[in-house]
Amino acid sequence: MAIEVDMMKKVPVAEQDPKVRAKNFDEVCLGYTEEEAKTEATRCLQCKNPRCVEGCPVRINIPGFIEKIKNGDNAGAYEIINEASSLPAVCGRVCPQETQCEGVCIRGIKGEAVSIGKLERFAADWAREHGIAPVKTSEKKGKKVAVIGAGPSGLTCAGDLAKMGYDVTIFEALHKAGGVLVYGIPEFRLPKDEVVAKEIENVKSLGVEIKTDYIIGRSETIDELMDNEGFEAVYIASGAGLPMFMHIPGEQALGVYSANEYLTRANLMKAYREDYDTPINKGNRTVVVGGGNVAMDAARTALRLGSDVTVVYRRSEKELPARAEEVHHAKEEGIEFNLLTNPVEILEDEEGAVRGIKVIKMELGEPDASGRRRPVEIAGSEYEIECDTVIMALGTSPNPLISSTTENLETNKRKCIVADEETGTTSRPGVFAGGDCATGAATVILAMGAGRKAAKGIDEYLSK
């Protein structure tokens, strides 16, 4: 049965009912069927100067792959995407397309932008379901490159370098590869076994070796990798895993988590499965402090673990940094938002456990350095929210372990490694860096973009 096309509006995508999904960890968005994907693909204008490509940090040939889907050539669509992206099924699910490729889509000027992300997901899922994997290069350069960190930036850089013919080894500190894709983003947004593990296997199929439980700076240093192990270049993609706190009274109380810790426990220790006894507080009432994507992930995870959840954010809804889709989903699922509100103290009971959080109302003043209006406290407006769990989702910074155990590697005041934005070059010859360890916490796709640029920079360096 043909689908009626409104060229001004996206083809709707099926989702789980909010009341049902709030009680399970199954994926919320169900994706396009083949017929829906072909119909949505007809909305693409096939611009001669596609702004969507410029809006994509990894520069996927977006009109090219959409045209293939339109014509029923799904394998061809995947092949085009894979030229630029090693993690298309991931990006199709978690990239903020609305501020990138879809944000500059010409179709969006007088209607809704083409659903580029959902089409990318469709092509990647179709390829996985039909056993199609990336093509492995037959030409080897005989040069070794080490990548530190098996997150999105490291996997992308490694995949690109392997396609160029380099022998690549990734060193990952945790026992599973994937970085934030595995320990950060929840199962209901990004299935681990069905999607992430398969994408990592695709990278490995290119010839990339991944060593887990390997902490660079402890197991081995960058100096030793280059001086003793024969690696001619190193790409640091260790992410930003150190959580930030507010330094208010009561932050040491039992039941206070960083969002990093909470999500890592929930994901790596499988709190989403009833047959796992995960050491995580499944409270009755949870307050999440913050308004970014990580805050939404933590809030929606706590909800699924049986808690009533309130998000506390010091600015208004207009300034919420989380994706609009994630905020919409959170509200649909019954999460409460206390906006223009900021914590001043975490309240403890006699045993040192969380019993509540004291907050103060805010109003927006003049813009700050970020360009957003600065929140200002309203004197005398404090009140308490009863809770037994508090999750701080205030951002992260890079772990200084790698830079502190390696000579001649310049860092800035935020402990980020100083690296060239276009090549990943650092102050030390042969050492490159990118993603969150160089920029601070950002999105998956921006980290992937940095990985692609670094791969090109490493190739140019080793080709001299």
N, C-alpha and C positions, 0 to 999 in steps of 0.2 A: 504493500500500500504506500503510495507516494505521500511524502510529507509536504503540506502546504507551506510555501516559503513567503515570509515577510522580509524583504530585503533590508528593512530598516532595523530589524530585531534579531538577536541571536536565537538559534534553535535552543530551546530549553534543555537542560541536562537533568537527568533523574537523580534524586537524592533520597536517602533514608528519611522516613518521617521523624521529625524532631523528638517526639515523645518516645519513640522506639530507640533511636540512636543514642539518646542521653543515658541509656542503660547498657550500652554495649560498646565495644571497641572496634566494630567493623567499620570499613571505610564509609564515610559520609556520602561522598559524591560517587555515583555509579558509572559515570563516563558515558560517552556517546556509543550508540549502536553504529554499525557500518552505514546504514541508510541515513541516520542523523548526521554523521560526519560528512558524508557526500553532500547532503543538503546544505550544511553550514559552509562547506568549502565553496559552494556556488556564490556565496556572498562576497568573496574576495574579489577586489577590483583589478588585481594583477597590475599594480602600478608600475610604471616604467622606472620611477625613482622611489622604491619602496622605503618609506620612513620607518616601517616596522623593523627592518633589518638593522637600521642604525640604532633603534631603540633596544635591540637585543645585545646584552653584554658579551655573548659568544658569537654573535653575527651569523645566526642560522639563516639560510636562504628560505625565508618564510613563504613568499609567493610560490617558489619552486615546489616545496613539499605539499603546499595546499592544492596546487594544480594537480599533482599526482593523486591526491586523495579524491579530488573531484572526478578524475578519470578512472577511478577504481584501482589504481596502481599503488597499493598500500606498501608493498615492498620497496618500491621506488621512493616513496615518501620517507620511509625510515632511512634509506640509504643517504638521502640528501641531508636529513637531520643529523645523522651520525657523522657526517663530515665535520661538523662543528661542535657537537655535543656528545660526551661520553655517557651522560645520564639523562636521556630524554624522558623516560617514564617518571623520573623524579621531578624534573623541571616542569613537566606538564601538570604536576600536582601542586607544587609549593612555590613556584616563582610568582612574584607580584606583577603579573602581566599588565594589570590595569595601570601601572605607573611606568611601564617599559614599552614593549612592542604594541600592546593593545592601546596604550595611552596615546600613541601617535598615529594610530591607524586612520587612514583617510575616511574609511567607511563610518568611523565614529563621529565625524563632524556633524552629520545630519541624521544620525541614528546611533545604533549600538555598534561598537567595534566588532570585527570578526573575532570569534572565540578561538584565538590562536593557541592558547594554552591547552584547551580541551582537545583541539585537533592534534597537537603534538602528543598529548597523552594517548589519544586513540592510536596513532601510528606506532608509537613505542609498544603499547600493549598488544597490538595486532602482531607486531614482529615477534614479541616474546611468546605469544600463544602459538605462533606458527614456526617456532624454532629457528628464527633468523638471527644471526649474530654478526657483529662487526667483522670486516675482512682483515685478516692478519697480514702484515707486510712480509714479503719474502726477502727483502734486501736489508742486511744488517750492517751497521756502521762499525761494530766492534768497540763501542765506547760505553762505559757504565755511568749511569746517573742515579743518584740516591734522592728519594723524596721522603720528607719527614712529615708524617700525618696522612692517614687514609680517609680524610674527609673529602668534601666535594672539590676543593681546590687541588688537593694532592692527587685524587683519582683522575681529575681532568688533565692535569699536567702530565701525569704518568701515561695516560692513554694516548695523548697527542705525541709524546716522545716515542712511545712504542710504535706508533704508526709511522714515525720518521725513521725507524730502524735502530733506536737506541736500546740497550739492555737496561731496564729500569727495575729498581727494587724500592718498595715502599716500606718504611719502618713506622709501625703503629704502636702507640703506648698501651692501648686497651686490648682486650682479648678478641674484639671483633672489629673488622674494618667497617668504615662508613662514617665515622665521626658523628656530627650532629644529625645526620640522616638516620643513624641507628639509635643514639642515646638521647637525642633532643626532641625531634619532631615525633609526635605521638602516632601510634598505630592507626588511629581512625583517620588521620590525614595522609599517612604514608606507610602502607603495609611493609613490614620488614622482610619476611620470607618471600612473599610473592613478587615484590617490586625491587627493594633495595638490594637484597642478596643476588638477584638475577642480574642487575646492572653491574654489580661488582664482579660477578663471574664473567661478564662480557669484557670488562677491563682486563681481567686476568687472562682471558682467551687471546688477547693481543700479545701475550708474552710477559706481562708485568708480574713480578713476584711480590707478594705481600708478607712481611714478617710482623706478626702481632706480639704483644707483651714485650715490646722492645722500646725502652725509653732512651731516646737520644739525650745525652747529658748525664745519664747514669749507666745504661748498658754499654754505651759507646758514645764518644763525642764526634762532632763534625770533623775536628782535626784528625781523629783516628780513621774515620771513613775515607777521607781524602788521602791521608799520608800512608795508611796501612792496607786499606781495602781496595784501592785502585779506582775509586769513584772520581771522575774528572769534573763533575759538577754536582751541586746539591741544591734542591729546592725545599725551602722550609715552608710548610703549610700546616703548622701546628695549631692553628685556630686561636680562639680567645676563650679559655675555659675558667678563668678566675672570676668568681661572682662578686658583684658589688653589693654593699649594704648601706643603710642610711646612718648607722652609728647613733641610733636613738636608744633610750633606756629599754631594757627588756629583750634585746635582740638575741641574747644568749639563752633564752627560755626554751624549755623542751617543747617541741612542736613548731619551732621556727626553721624553715628551710630556705635555701636559695632555690630558685627555679631549676637551676642546673642539676643540683643534687636530687631534687624531687623527680624530675623527668628522667634522669639517668637511672635512678632506682626503678621507676615504673617501667622503663623500656628494657634495660639490660637484665633486670631481675624478673621481668614478665609479670608485673602486678596486674596486668590486664587479663591474666588467665586464672581461673578459679582454682586450678590444680597446683598453683605456685603460692608458697607462703613468703611473700616479699616483705622484708623489714622496712615498711613505710607506714606512716601514720594515716590511716583512713578515717579522718575525723568526721564529726557530725556537722561542723560549721567551719568553713575555710574562708579566709580573706587573702586575696592575691593582690599584691601591691605592684602596680605598673600597668602600662597600656599598650605594650608592643605585642608582636606575634608570640613571643615566648610566654608572656603573661596569659594570652588567650589559650595557648597549649596547656599551661599548668592549670588554669581554671577549668577547662573542659575535661582534663584528666581527673582532677579532684571530683568533679561532678559524677563522672562515670564510676569512680570508686565509692560512691554513695554519700557524698557530702553536699550540703547546701553551700553555694559559693557566691561570694561578693567580690567584685573587682573594685579596688580603690585606685583612682588616678587623679593627679593633681591639676590637670587641665580639663578642658571641655571635650565633648565628643568630636568636635571638628579637628582637634589636635591629636586625637588618638593615632599613634604611629602604626598600629596593627592594620593588616589588610581589612578592607571593608567587608569582604566575604567572611573572614574569621569572626569579626565582631557580630555580623548578622547571624552567623550560625550559633554563636555563644548565646545571644539573646533569645533565639528561637528555642534553645535547649533549656532556658529558664535561669540563666546566670544573671544576677543582679549587678548593676553598675552604679557605684557611688562616685560621680564625677565631681571635679572641682573640690576634691577632698584629699588631705594628706596626713599620713600617720605622724604622731608626735611621741607615742610611747606604746610599747607592747606590755600588756598587763599580765601579771603572773599570779598563780594561786599559791597556797602555802607550800606546795611541793615543788615549786619552780617551773610549773607547766603553764602554757598559754591558757588564759581564761578570757581574753578579750584584747581589743586594740583601741587606743584612744586616738581620735583623728580630729583635725581642725578643718573648717571650711575655707575655701580659697576663692579669690577672684582674679581675673586676668588684668595685668597692668601693661606696661610698655614692653615692646619686643626685646628679647635678650639676644645673645650672640648667635643663636641658632636661627633667628628670624621669627621665632614663635613668641607670642605674648607671655611675659613672665608671670607665673602664679604668685599671688601675694596673700598672706594669711589674713583672715578676718578675725580681729581680736574678740575673744570671748565666745567663739563659736564652737568650742570643743564639745565632742560627744563620744560615746563609747559604742563599739560594735562587739557584741558577744561572739566569741569564736574559740576553737581549740587548736586551730592550725593557722599559721601565717606563712605565706610563700612570697619571698622577695624576688621580683622579676624586674630588676633595675639595670640590667646590662652586665657585660663582662669585659675583662681585659686579658691580654695575653699572659701566659705563664712565662716568667723570666728565666726559667731553667736553661733553655737552649742558649739564649744570648749570654747568660752569665757564665756558661762553661765553654764559651768559644771566644777566641781573641779577635779583635779588629772588626767586630760586628756592631755597627752603630745602631743605637735605639734612641727614641725620643722620650719626652717626659711622661708619656702614657705607657712606657715600656714596650711600645710597638717597634718592630724592626723597621728601620728606614730603608725603603726599597723604591726603585724607579717605577712609576705607575705603568709605563708602557712595556718594560722589559723584565721587571722584577729584580734588576741588578741591585746588589747591596754594596756596602763599603769594602767587603772582602771579595777578592777575585775568585770566581768560580762558585760563589754562593749566591743564590737567588731566594727571594721570599715573596709571598703574596697571600691574599685572603685576609682573614681576620687578624692574624698575627702581625700584619703590616698596616692594616687600616683600622683595627678595632672591630667590634662585632657588626656584621652587616648581613646581607642575604646570601642564600645558597648560590644564586646565579651570579652575583658579583664575585664571589669567591671562585666560581668556575671560570669567569672571564679573566680573572687574574692568573689562574692556572694556565689558560690558553696563551696569554701574553708571555708568561714566563717560559713556557715550552718553546715558543718562537725565539725568545731571548737566549735560552740555553743553546738551541740549535745554532744560532748565529755565533755565539761565543765559542762553541766547540768546532765550528767549521772554519775558524780563522787559521 
